[in-house]
């Protein structure tokens, strides 16, 4: 082991200073764990501290890069053959089980581990970037389409809205008239694409959704390769694609296919062209593609368009800082290669200005809540800040009614929460290391800083604002977008550690990473909305054949005066979206009695799974409620398909 001379820390090294500041900040934030048990609040300071400490230790102890040990060519070929057989087995498991079960997810995680092991340890003369990329895309297709085609109907809540309430009328009327009163009138690209695909291919809207947006969102992950190549070699650029492809929220929007999914495609393309414009001289084609994807994201999804504005705004700011010399003052001196001197310092300023102008015009004509989108959102933000803003004003958890028991209680609930977040914590750790590496770079530094700063700002919207009770920006939608720069910067950090640390510890570390990271991501709550690994703790946002049959039948038998039924959330969301009844959530009074009068739709998941019930005007929770209370055997029952039952309760409304 060769040790760096201690004088390296005596220089004004911005990366070392940043690592020290990060370590101090992590220590300051540690007491937050005494105020909240929220995993992201307790774990992020730990990840931040460990990442900064690891960087300082590696920076201090290792002064040169080393090569990783390699596996034999025979073993490399055997791993490829094993992957092919494993992929076939994965398809058979999904086909036989009619769902993505735990064995399916375990095998998918193992195949992802095989890919990562190939990337880490296959010798250069036996390594084929195209072959490994093909494996990643093949696994991505199987993982996502196994969910799509084994799930009756759609996964999620909003997918029903966009297909049943918006796309179906567009398809039938051949016009955008059905969107006239909703915000998607100015962002109809998703609906037009699905309707057009259905018409051209002669398939159902469900199949058209999967074959258009579903296929694009599955394959677009390869775009990460192009952006990563500006920072790392081919091998590590493929690693970035692998990390992004298995990320939980990326998988989520590959099975819960809504405009966010299509917006994510255009956003990653913008990431690539942003990095390109900051790295090499821009051509007319680059400007054209930037404008194309910018306009496309505006006409797809409002939240996605705002996130893209954040990215472009950060890129423009960083570029201007370096143009006027402030970047060198803030981030230390930078020596660009001669080939980069021709980079146009105003390229992104022009694109961002034009993008902001088009976005403002689009939002000013977007109908929303009897107003326009650009007028309503500031008022909504002001109202949210006035009503709910406050430190640690997290989502309320209510007390369970005496007749019910919490679905997710005890120490197991905490373990499940940490398991769901473990993949993110690992990627966050690598991103912090990669961010410090970016500060140490002598080339591609502007592009790297854009990704780092954009990630930091996205974390503000994802974590900091909700920490203070501000959720106007829909923080759950930001993760998959944030994962794009995180995968690139995180791979840079992983590559740095892999080539700096010597001995068995790095080999063991990489093998553990290959085994743990894909598994925790693929089996987390967000990636398994169709069939959660922990059904008692995580809500299932998909429905069985019998559950959907009950929804459609309910619309025909007309048992409810006023066309209203009561059931759990999220099951209640399917009824109005499928053309059946309006539905509301079953509510309990403070004394534990059933405070709902009318027709109740019962399904077994309400008694032995995670479903939401209301326990007050502004509170709800996941509880297991006995069937005898909701739909007793001796009660008035007028529908029973062996799984779902509909009955009438005479309980006095509380």
C-alpha positions in Angstrom: 0.0 0.0 0.0 1.4 3.4 -1.0 0.4 6.4 1.2 -0.1 9.9 0.0 2.1 12.6 1.4 0.3 14.5 4.1 0.9 17.7 2.3 -2.0 16.9 0.0 -4.3 18.1 2.9 -2.3 21.3 3.3 -3.2 22.5 -0.2 -6.4 24.4 -0.7 -8.1 21.3 -2.1 -11.8 22.0 -2.6 -12.8 18.3 -2.5 -11.1 17.7 0.8 -12.6 20.8 2.3 -16.0 19.8 1.0 -15.6 16.3 2.5 -14.7 17.8 5.9 -17.7 20.1 5.7 -20.0 17.2 4.8 -18.6 15.2 7.7 -19.3 18.0 10.1 -22.8 18.5 8.7 -23.6 14.8 9.1 -22.6 15.0 12.7 -24.8 18.1 13.2 -27.7 16.3 11.6 -27.4 13.1 13.6 -29.6 14.4 16.5 -32.6 14.5 14.1 -32.9 10.7 14.8 -34.2 11.6 18.3 -37.0 13.7 16.8 -38.3 11.2 14.2 -37.9 7.6 13.3 -38.5 8.2 9.6 -35.8 6.1 7.9 -34.7 8.8 5.5 -34.2 11.3 8.3 -32.2 8.9 10.4 -30.2 7.2 7.6 -29.2 10.1 5.3 -26.9 11.8 7.8 -25.2 8.4 8.5 -24.8 7.8 4.7 -23.4 11.4 4.3 -20.9 11.0 7.1 -19.7 7.6 6.0 -19.3 8.7 2.4 -17.2 11.8 3.4 -15.2 9.8 5.8 -14.5 7.1 3.2 -13.4 9.6 0.7 -11.0 11.2 3.1 -9.5 7.9 4.1 -9.1 6.7 0.5 -7.7 10.1 -0.5 -5.2 9.9 2.3 -4.1 6.3 2.1 -4.1 5.5 -1.7 -2.1 7.6 -4.1 -2.5 5.7 -7.4 -5.1 3.7 -9.4 -5.0 0.0 -9.4 -6.7 -2.6 -11.6 -9.4 -5.0 -10.3 -8.7 -8.7 -10.4 -10.3 -10.5 -13.4 -12.1 -13.8 -13.9 -11.2 -16.3 -16.6 -12.7 -16.1 -20.1 -14.3 -19.5 -19.5 -16.1 -18.2 -16.4 -17.1 -15.1 -18.2 -18.8 -17.0 -21.0 -20.4 -19.3 -18.4 -21.9 -16.3 -16.6 -23.4 -15.2 -19.9 -24.9 -18.6 -20.5 -26.2 -18.7 -16.9 -27.8 -15.4 -17.5 -29.7 -16.6 -20.6 -31.0 -19.6 -18.8 -31.9 -17.6 -15.8 -33.8 -15.1 -17.9 -35.8 -17.9 -19.4 -36.6 -19.3 -16.0 -37.7 -15.8 -14.9 -40.3 -15.8 -17.7 -41.5 -19.3 -16.7 -41.9 -18.3 -13.0 -44.0 -15.3 -14.0 -46.1 -17.3 -16.4 -46.8 -20.1 -13.9 -47.4 -17.8 -10.9 -49.3 -15.1 -12.9 -47.5 -12.5 -10.8 -44.1 -11.3 -9.9 -43.6 -13.3 -6.8 -40.7 -13.3 -4.3 -38.9 -16.2 -6.1 -39.2 -14.1 -9.3 -37.7 -11.0 -7.7 -34.9 -13.0 -6.0 -33.9 -14.5 -9.3 -34.2 -11.1 -11.0 -31.9 -9.7 -8.3 -29.4 -12.6 -8.8 -29.4 -12.0 -12.6 -28.7 -8.3 -12.0 -25.8 -9.4 -9.7 -24.4 -11.5 -12.5 -24.4 -8.5 -14.7 -22.6 -6.4 -12.2 -20.0 -9.1 -11.5 -19.3 -9.3 -15.2 -18.9 -5.5 -15.3 -16.5 -5.5 -12.3 -14.3 -8.5 -13.0 -14.4 -9.6 -16.7 -11.1 -9.0 -18.4 -10.8 -6.2 -21.0 -10.2 -8.6 -23.9 -13.4 -10.6 -23.0 -15.6 -7.6 -22.2 -18.2 -6.6 -24.7 -20.2 -3.4 -23.7 -22.9 -4.2 -26.3 -23.4 -7.7 -24.9 -23.8 -6.5 -21.3 -26.1 -3.7 -22.4 -28.3 -6.2 -24.2 -28.4 -8.2 -20.9 -29.5 -5.2 -19.0 -32.2 -4.3 -21.5 -33.4 -7.9 -21.7 -33.7 -8.1 -17.9 -35.5 -4.7 -17.8 -38.0 -5.8 -20.3 -38.8 -9.1 -18.5 -39.0 -7.4 -15.0 -41.4 -4.8 -16.2 -43.5 -6.7 -18.7 -43.9 -9.6 -16.3 -45.7 -7.1 -14.1 -47.7 -5.5 -16.9 -49.0 -8.7 -18.5 -49.7 -10.7 -15.3 -51.7 -7.8 -13.7 -55.3 -7.5 -14.7 -56.1 -4.0 -15.7 -53.4 -1.5 -14.7 -50.9 -0.9 -11.9 -51.4 2.2 -9.8 -54.1 4.8 -9.5 -53.4 7.4 -12.1 -53.0 4.9 -15.0 -56.7 4.1 -14.7 -57.5 7.8 -14.9 -55.3 8.5 -18.0 -56.5 5.5 -20.0 -60.2 5.1 -18.9 -61.1 8.8 -18.5 -58.9 10.6 -20.9 -57.4 8.4 -23.6 -60.5 6.3 -24.2 -62.7 9.3 -25.0 -59.9 10.8 -27.2 -59.6 7.5 -29.1 -63.4 7.3 -29.6 -63.9 11.0 -30.5 -60.7 11.4 -32.5 -60.2 14.8 -30.9 -58.7 16.5 -27.8 -62.2 17.7 -26.8 -62.4 15.3 -23.7 -59.3 17.1 -22.3 -60.8 20.6 -22.6 -61.3 21.1 -18.9 -58.3 19.4 -17.5 -54.6 20.3 -17.3 -53.6 17.7 -19.9 -55.3 19.7 -22.6 -52.0 21.6 -22.9 -50.0 18.4 -22.3 -51.7 15.6 -24.3 -48.6 13.9 -25.8 -49.0 10.8 -23.7 -52.6 10.3 -24.5 -52.1 11.0 -28.2 -49.3 8.5 -28.4 -51.3 5.7 -26.8 -54.5 6.4 -28.8 -52.5 6.6 -32.0 -50.7 3.3 -31.3 -54.0 1.6 -30.6 -55.4 2.8 -33.9 -52.3 1.9 -36.0 -51.7 -1.5 -34.5 -55.4 -2.4 -34.0 -54.9 -3.4 -30.4 -56.6 -2.4 -27.1 -55.7 0.8 -25.3 -54.1 -1.4 -22.6 -51.8 -3.2 -25.0 -51.1 0.1 -26.9 -50.0 1.7 -23.6 -47.6 -1.2 -22.9 -46.2 -1.3 -26.5 -45.7 2.4 -26.8 -44.9 4.3 -23.5 -44.2 1.0 -21.7 -41.6 -0.1 -24.2 -40.0 3.3 -24.5 -39.6 3.7 -20.7 -38.0 0.3 -20.5 -35.4 0.8 -23.2 -34.6 4.5 -22.7 -32.3 3.7 -19.8 -29.5 3.1 -22.3 -29.4 6.9 -22.7 -27.5 7.0 -19.3 -24.6 5.3 -21.2 -24.1 8.2 -23.4 -24.1 10.8 -20.6 -21.8 8.7 -18.5 -19.2 8.3 -21.3 -18.2 11.9 -20.8 -16.9 11.0 -17.3 -15.9 7.3 -17.3 -14.9 4.6 -19.7 -17.3 2.2 -21.5 -17.2 -0.4 -18.8 -18.3 2.0 -16.0 -20.8 3.7 -18.3 -22.5 0.4 -18.6 -22.4 0.1 -14.8 -24.3 3.4 -14.6 -27.0 2.0 -16.9 -27.3 -1.1 -14.7 -27.7 1.0 -11.6 -30.3 3.1 -13.2 -32.2 0.3 -14.8 -32.8 -1.5 -11.5 -33.5 1.6 -9.4 -36.9 1.2 -7.6 -38.7 4.4 -8.8 -37.4 3.8 -12.4 -39.0 0.4 -12.2 -42.1 1.9 -10.7 -42.7 4.2 -13.6 -42.1 1.3 -15.9 -45.0 -0.6 -14.5 -47.2 2.2 -13.3 -47.2 3.9 -16.7 -48.5 7.5 -16.6 -47.3 10.8 -18.1 -44.5 10.9 -15.5 -43.1 7.8 -17.2 -42.9 9.5 -20.6 -41.7 12.7 -19.0 -38.8 10.7 -17.5 -37.7 9.5 -21.0 -37.4 13.1 -22.3 -35.7 14.2 -19.1 -32.9 11.7 -19.3 -32.4 12.7 -22.9 -32.1 16.3 -21.7 -29.5 15.2 -19.2 -27.5 13.7 -22.0 -27.6 16.8 -24.2 -26.9 19.1 -21.2 -23.7 17.1 -20.4 -22.8 17.1 -24.0 -23.2 20.8 -24.5 -21.0 21.4 -21.5 -18.3 19.0 -22.7 -17.9 19.4 -26.4 -18.7 22.2 -28.9 -22.4 22.2 -29.6 -23.6 21.6 -33.1 -26.8 22.7 -34.7 -28.1 19.1 -34.3 -27.5 19.4 -30.6 -29.6 22.5 -30.3 -32.3 20.9 -32.3 -32.5 17.8 -30.1 -32.4 19.9 -26.9 -35.4 22.0 -28.2 -37.2 18.9 -29.4 -37.0 17.1 -26.0 -37.7 20.3 -24.1 -40.9 20.9 -26.0 -41.8 17.2 -25.8 -41.5 17.3 -22.0 -43.6 20.5 -21.8 -46.4 18.8 -23.7 -46.2 15.6 -21.6 -46.3 16.5 -18.0 -46.2 19.6 -15.8 -44.2 18.2 -12.9 -41.6 16.7 -15.4 -41.4 20.0 -17.1 -40.7 21.8 -13.9 -37.9 19.3 -13.0 -36.4 19.8 -16.4 -36.5 23.6 -15.7 -34.5 22.9 -12.5 -31.9 21.0 -14.5 -31.5 23.6 -17.2 -31.5 26.4 -14.7 -28.7 24.8 -12.8 -26.7 24.1 -16.0 -27.0 27.7 -17.1 -26.0 29.1 -13.7 -22.9 26.9 -13.5 -21.9 27.7 -17.1 -22.2 31.4 -16.5 -20.3 31.2 -13.2 -17.4 29.6 -15.0 -17.6 32.0 -17.9 -17.2 35.0 -15.7 -14.5 33.4 -13.5 -16.7 32.9 -10.4 -16.6 29.1 -10.9 -12.9 29.0 -10.4 -13.2 31.1 -7.2 -15.9 28.8 -5.7 -14.7 25.4 -6.9 -11.0 25.9 -7.3 -8.9 26.2 -10.4 -9.8 24.2 -13.5 -7.6 23.2 -16.4 -9.7 22.4 -19.5 -8.2 20.3 -22.2 -7.6 22.2 -25.4 -10.4 20.4 -27.2 -12.9 21.9 -24.7 -11.9 25.5 -25.2 -14.3 25.8 -28.1 -17.3 25.1 -25.9 -19.9 27.8 -26.4 -20.3 29.6 -23.1 -23.8 30.8 -24.0 -25.2 27.6 -25.5 -27.4 26.6 -22.5 -28.4 30.1 -21.7 -30.1 30.4 -25.1 -31.8 27.0 -24.7 -32.9 27.6 -21.1 -34.3 31.0 -21.9 -36.3 29.7 -24.9 -37.5 26.7 -22.8 -38.7 29.0 -19.9 -40.6 31.1 -22.4 -42.4 28.2 -24.0 -43.1 26.7 -20.6 -44.6 30.0 -19.3 -46.9 30.3 -22.4 -48.0 26.7 -22.1 -48.8 27.0 -18.4 -50.7 30.2 -18.9 -53.1 28.4 -21.2 -53.3 25.2 -19.2 -56.8 24.9 -17.5 -56.6 24.0 -13.8 -59.1 24.5 -11.0 -61.2 27.1 -12.8 -58.1 29.1 -13.5 -54.8 28.5 -15.3 -52.0 26.4 -14.1 -49.5 29.3 -13.8 -52.0 31.3 -11.7 -53.2 28.5 -9.5 -50.0 26.8 -8.4 -48.5 29.9 -6.6 -51.8 30.3 -4.7 -51.7 26.6 -3.8 -48.1 26.9 -2.5 -49.1 29.9 -0.5 -52.0 28.1 1.0 -49.9 25.0 1.8 -47.3 27.1 3.6 -49.9 28.9 5.6 -51.8 25.8 6.6 -49.4 23.0 7.1 -45.8 24.2 7.0 -43.8 23.4 10.1 -40.6 21.6 11.1 -41.1 17.8 11.0 -44.7 18.3 10.0 -44.8 14.8 8.4 -47.8 12.9 7.3 -50.0 12.2 10.3 -50.4 8.7 11.7 -53.7 8.1 13.4 -54.6 5.8 16.3 -56.2 2.6 15.3 -59.9 2.0 16.2 -60.3 -0.6 19.0 -62.0 -3.0 16.6 -58.9 -3.1 14.3 -55.2 -3.8 14.5 -52.5 -1.9 12.6 -51.4 -3.8 9.4 -47.8 -2.6 9.9 -46.8 -2.5 13.5 -44.0 -3.5 15.8 -40.3 -3.7 15.1 -40.8 -5.4 11.8 -42.4 -2.3 10.4 -39.2 -0.4 11.0 -37.1 -3.1 9.4 -39.3 -3.0 6.3 -39.0 0.7 6.1 -35.2 0.6 6.2 -35.2 -2.3 3.6 -37.3 -0.2 1.3 -34.9 2.7 1.6 -31.6 0.7 1.6 -31.1 0.9 -2.2 -31.4 4.7 -2.1 -29.0 5.0 0.9 -26.4 3.0 -1.0 -26.8 5.1 -4.1 -26.7 8.2 -2.0 -23.4 7.1 -0.4 -21.9 6.6 -3.8 -23.3 9.9 -5.1 -21.6 11.8 -2.2 -18.3 10.1 -3.0 -18.8 10.8 -6.7 -19.6 14.5 -6.0 -16.3 14.8 -4.1 -14.5 13.2 -7.1 -16.2 15.8 -9.4 -14.7 18.6 -7.3 -11.3 16.9 -7.8 -11.7 16.6 -11.6 -9.6 18.7 -14.0 -11.9 18.1 -17.0 -15.6 17.8 -17.6 -15.9 19.7 -14.3 -18.7 22.0 -15.3 -20.9 19.1 -16.5 -20.1 17.1 -13.4 -21.0 20.1 -11.1 -24.3 20.5 -13.0 -25.2 16.9 -12.1 -24.1 17.3 -8.5 -26.0 20.6 -7.9 -29.1 19.4 -9.8 -29.1 16.3 -7.5 -28.8 18.5 -4.4 -31.7 20.8 -5.5 -33.9 17.8 -6.3 -33.2 16.5 -2.8 -34.5 19.8 -1.4 -37.8 19.2 -3.2 -37.8 15.5 -2.3 -36.8 15.6 1.3 -36.4 19.1 2.7 -39.7 20.6 1.7 -41.7 17.6 2.9 -39.7 17.7 6.2 -41.4 21.1 6.7 -44.8 19.9 5.6 -44.7 21.3 2.0 -45.7 18.6 -0.5 -47.1 20.8 -3.2 -44.4 19.7 -5.6 -45.4 16.0 -5.3 -42.0 14.8 -3.9 -42.6 11.1 -4.8 -42.4 12.0 -8.5 -38.9 13.4 -8.2 -37.0 10.2 -7.2 -36.7 8.6 -10.7 -35.6 11.9 -12.2 -33.1 12.4 -9.4 -31.7 8.9 -10.0 -30.4 9.9 -13.4 -27.7 12.3 -12.2 -27.2 10.1 -9.1 -26.5 7.0 -11.3 -23.9 8.9 -13.3 -22.2 10.6 -10.4 -22.6 7.5 -8.2 -20.8 5.4 -10.8 -18.0 7.9 -10.8 -17.7 7.5 -7.1 -17.9 3.7 -7.3 -15.2 3.7 -10.0 -13.0 5.9 -7.9 -13.3 3.5 -4.9 -12.8 0.4 -7.0 -9.6 1.7 -8.6 -8.1 3.3 -5.5 -8.7 0.7 -2.8 -6.4 -2.3 -3.0 -6.6 -5.9 -1.6 -9.4 -8.2 -0.9 -11.6 -5.6 0.8 -12.5 -4.0 -2.5 -13.3 -7.3 -4.1 -15.5 -8.3 -1.2 -17.1 -4.9 -1.2 -18.0 -5.0 -4.9 -19.4 -8.6 -4.6 -21.5 -7.5 -1.6 -22.7 -4.4 -3.5 -23.6 -6.6 -6.5 -25.7 -8.9 -4.3 -27.4 -6.3 -2.1 -28.0 -3.2 -4.3 -30.2 -4.8 -7.1 -32.1 -6.9 -4.6 -33.1 -4.1 -2.3 -34.0 -1.9 -5.2 -36.1 -4.5 -7.1 -37.9 -5.7 -4.0 -38.6 -2.3 -2.5 -42.1 -0.9 -2.1 -41.9 1.4 -5.1 -40.7 -1.3 -7.5 -43.4 -3.8 -6.4 -46.6 -1.9 -6.4 -48.2 -4.7 -8.3 -47.4 -7.4 -5.7 -45.5 -6.2 -2.6 -42.9 -8.4 -1.0 -44.3 -7.3 2.4 -48.0 -7.3 1.8 -48.8 -6.6 5.5 -46.8 -3.4 5.4 -47.0 -2.1 1.8 -50.1 -1.3 -0.1 -50.8 -3.2 -3.3 -51.8 -0.9 -6.2 -53.1 -3.7 -8.4 -56.2 -5.9 -8.4 -57.1 -9.5 -9.1 -59.6 -10.7 -11.7 -62.3 -11.1 -9.0 -61.7 -7.7 -7.6 -62.1 -6.1 -11.0 -65.1 -8.3 -11.8 -66.8 -6.9 -8.7 -66.1 -3.3 -9.9 -67.7 -3.9 -13.3 -70.6 -5.9 -11.9 -71.3 -3.2 -9.3 -72.0 -0.8 -12.1 -74.7 -3.1 -13.5 -76.6 -4.3 -10.4 -77.2 -0.8 -9.1 -77.5 -1.5 -5.3 -76.6 1.9 -4.0 -78.9 4.8 -3.7 -77.1 7.8 -5.1 -74.5 5.7 -6.8 -72.0 5.6 -3.9 -70.2 2.8 -2.3 -67.6 2.6 0.5 -64.5 0.5 0.5 -60.8 0.8 1.3 -58.2 2.9 -0.4 -56.8 2.3 -3.0 -59.6 0.0 -4.1 -62.0 2.9 -4.0 -60.1 4.6 -6.8 -61.0 2.0 -9.4 -64.8 2.3 -9.2 -65.2 5.8 -10.7 -62.3 5.4 -13.1 -63.8 2.2 -14.6 -67.3 3.7 -15.1 -68.8 2.1 -12.1 -69.9 4.0 -8.9 -68.4 6.9 -7.1 -66.6 5.5 -4.0 -65.4 6.8 -0.7 -63.2 5.4 2.0 -64.7 3.4 4.9 -64.5 5.6 8.0 -64.4 4.7 11.7 -65.6 7.0 14.6 -63.3 7.9 17.5 -65.0 5.2 19.7 -64.1 2.5 17.1 -67.6 2.1 15.7 -68.2 1.9 11.9 -69.1 5.5 10.9 -70.3 4.6 7.4 -73.9 4.1 6.2 -74.6 2.5 2.9 -73.1 -0.1 0.6 -69.8 -1.5 1.6 -67.5 -3.4 -0.8 -65.4 -5.9 1.2 -62.3 -7.8 0.0 -60.1 -10.1 2.1 -57.2 -7.8 1.9 -59.0 -5.5 4.2 -58.6 -8.1 7.0 -55.1 -9.4 6.3 -53.3 -6.9 4.2 -52.3 -3.2 4.0 -55.3 -1.1 3.0 -56.2 2.4 4.2 -59.2 3.4 6.3 -60.2 6.8 7.6 -60.3 7.3 11.3 -61.2 11.0 11.4 -61.7 14.0 9.1 -58.0 14.3 8.3 -56.5 11.0 9.4 -56.1 7.5 8.0 -54.1 4.4 8.5 -53.5 0.9 7.3 -55.5 -1.5 9.5 -56.8 -5.1 9.5 -60.5 -5.0 10.1 -62.5 -8.1 10.7 -65.0 -9.1 8.0 -67.7 -9.6 10.7 -67.6 -5.8 11.2 -67.6 -4.7 7.6 -69.7 -7.4 5.9 -71.1 -9.9 8.5 -72.3 -13.3 7.2 -75.9 -12.6 8.5 -76.1 -9.1 7.1 -77.8 -7.9 3.9 -75.5 -9.2 1.2 -76.4 -8.9 -2.5 -73.1 -9.7 -4.3 -70.5 -12.4 -3.6 -68.1 -13.8 -6.2 -66.2 -15.9 -3.8 -63.6 -13.1 -3.1 -65.4 -9.7 -3.1 -68.6 -9.1 -1.3 -71.1 -6.2 -1.4 -73.4 -5.6 1.6 -75.5 -2.9 3.1 -74.8 -1.6 6.6 -77.4 0.3 8.7 -74.8 1.8 11.1 -75.6 5.3 12.1 -73.3 7.8 10.3 -70.7 9.1 12.8 
